[in-house]
């Protein structure tokens, strides 16, 4: 209970004495996050295309087995899409037909393949710095995959279920999240700064500390006034000037 009281008192004193520094750090953190989000970090856009791959089976008894085999083959399709077998012709077609220049490493880093459990449909997602290019690249990868998988695995039925479309907004950076992170980081830095200042401050701010904590006897208090206060009090003083009668009396006494 005592530790909780001390901690709470310490926190209250921390906020009361260093609230300006805490607010300043919070504002600076928010400004830095906003600057990075809106002016430094390049926006990225994501577009995806859905593909269905299945092999035609004339025998109804083997249809279910064939579907399960197609589901298991999606792992193989992912490796093909992320490899040069599909990305190399995609790179050539993008440069030839659309004027989009991307290296193989760039294409590999931009492409991701996702699928749902027990589903023959999987998605190819492309994340690029250009919104229109992300859709174009995704659709071209789907076409290249369709051509290559028929040659390599002899799959006779590849269907592009939903072509990729130009995204309307960026997927990164996440502006609200970045602003919140900047706000929280600035606030934490402000508290850290204030705590360090308070813990390293060796000055005595209260007479009770001397009597209660150190056990010293209080002999009295001496008021302190700064130089500005003293000058202000002196300037407010009025100097009394001698009257006319006093001047005559003074002159008469000198003659005597």
N, C-alpha and C positions, 0 to 999 in steps of 0.2 A: 504493500500500500504506500509506503514511504517513497519507494523508487518511482511509483507511478506519479505521485504528487510532485516529486522533484522533476521528473521528465516533463510533466505538463507545465509546471512553472517555467522550466527552461524554454520550452516551445513558445509559451506566451511572451516571455521576455525577448526571445529571438525575433518574433514577428514584430513586436512593438518597437524594438530598437533598430531593426534592419529591414523594415518593410519596403523602404525605397529601393534598396539594393535588390531585394527579391522581385519586386515589380519590374525593375529595370532589366534584370536577367531574363525574366519571362517574356518581356516585350522583344528583347533582342533575339531570343530563341525563335519567337514567332516570325520575326522579320527575316531571319536567316533561312528558316524553312520555306517561307513564301518565295524568297529570292531563288533558292535552289529549285523549287518546284516549277515556278513560272518562267524562269530565265536561263537555267543551267541544264536541268535534266531534259533530255530529248524525249518527246512523247512517242509512245509505241502503240501500234494498232494491231488487232488480231482478227483474223478471218478464218473460217473453217469450212471444209467440204466433207460431206458424208458419203461413204462408199459401202456398197453391199457386194460381197463376193460369195457366190455359191456355185456349186457344180450341179449341172442338170442330171438328175437320176430318172431313168425310165421305170425302174423297179420301185414300187411304193414301199416294199419291205426294207429297202436300203436307204430310203429317203432320210429317216431320222438319224441313222448312222452317218450319212453324208453331211447333215447339218452340224452334228457334233464335231466332225472332222474339220469343217470350215471354221468353226469357232476356235478350235485349237490352232488352226493355221494363221490366225490373226497375229500371233507372236512373230511368225516368220514374215508376214507382210510388213510389220513394223520395222524389222531389220532391213528389209529390201528398200523401204521408203527412206530410211535414214542413211542408206549407203549410196555409193557411186552408181550403182545399177540404175537407180531411178533419178538421182540428183544430177548426174552428168548430162543426160539428155534434156532434163528440165532446164539446166543452166544454158544449154545451147539454144533451146527454143525461146527462152526468155530474152536472150540477147538478139536473136534473129527476128522474132515476130513483134516484140514489145519494146525493145531497147532498154530492157532492165538488166543491169550488170550486177551480178552477185557472185562472189567466190563460193566454192564448194563448202568451205568451212563456215561461211556466213549462212548459207542455206541450211546446213546441218544444225547450226545453233538456233535457227529460226523455226524449225519444224518440230512439231510434237504430235504423236499419235495416241489417241485415247479410244477406249472401247468399254462397252458395258458387259457385265457378266452374262454369259449365255446368249449373247446377241451376235448376229452375223454382220451387223452394221458397226463400222468404226469411223472415227473422225480424224481428218488431217488438219491441224491448226497451224497457221503461220503467223508469227509476230514480227512485224516490220515497222520501220520508222515512217513509211509511206502507207497511207490508208488504202489507196487504190492498188498499190503494188502488192499488199498482203493478200488481197483477194485474187489477183492475177497469178501470183506464185502458187497459191493453194490449188487453184483450178488446173494449172499446168502440171503440178506434181501428180494430181489425180489422173490426168490424161497419160502422163508418162508411165505411171504405175500400171494403168490398164493395159498399155501396150507391152510393157516388159513382163508382167506376170503371166500373160498368155504365152509368151515365148519360153519362159523359164520353167514354170510349174504346169503349164498346159491347162490353166483354168479357163473354162469356156464361157463364163458368165460374170462379168464385172459391171456393175451398174453404179453410176454416180447419182445417188439418191437426191442430194441437195447441194447444188453448186454454191461456191463461196460468193458472198456479196461484200461490197465495200462497207466497212464498218462506219457507223455514224460518230463514234467517239473513241477516245484513246483508252486503253486498258491500264496504262501506266504513264506517268506517275499517278498514284492515287492522291489527289489533292487534299481532300478532307483528312485522310489518315496522316499525310505528311505534316499538315498544319498542326494536328493534334500532337504528333510526336515532338515537333519543335516547341510547342507550348509546354509539354510535360518536361522535356529536357531542360529548357530554360528555367522552369520553376525549380527543378531539382538542383541545378547548378546554383541558383540563387540561395537556396537553403544551405547548400554545402559551403558556399562562400560566407554566409552569415554565421554558420556554426563555427567555422575556422576562426573568423574574426572574434567571436565571443570567447571561444576556448583559449585563444592566445592573448586575450586582453587581460593584463595584470593590474589594471587600475582599479582603485576602490571607488565604487559609485554610490555606496550607501553606508551611513555610519553604523547601521545595525550589523553589517558584516564584521566590523571591528569588535563590537561588543559580544555579539551572539556566536559568531563562528570562530574568531580568534581569541575571545575571552579577555580582551583588553578593557581597561577602565576608561570611561569617558570623562574627561576633564572639562569639556565644554566645546562649543562650536565657534569658529571664527568665520564671519561672513566674508565672502570674496566678491569683489567688484572688478570688472575688467576696466581697462584704460579708457575705453569709449564711454562707459557709464560715468566714470569720474569726470571726464572732460565735459560731458553733458550737464552734470550737476553744477560744475563751476561756471559754465556759461550762463546758467539760469540765475546766478547770484547777482544782486543789484548793489552798486557802490553808492553810498550816500555822499552828496556834494554839499559843501559849506554854504549856509545862507548868507544873505546880504548883511544882516545884523551881526553875524559872527565875524564877517570880514572887517566891519567897522571897529568892533571891539578889539580885534586882533591888532589893527593898525594903531588904535589909541594906546594900547598897552605898550606897543613898540616905541611910541613917542615918549611916553613916560619913562 
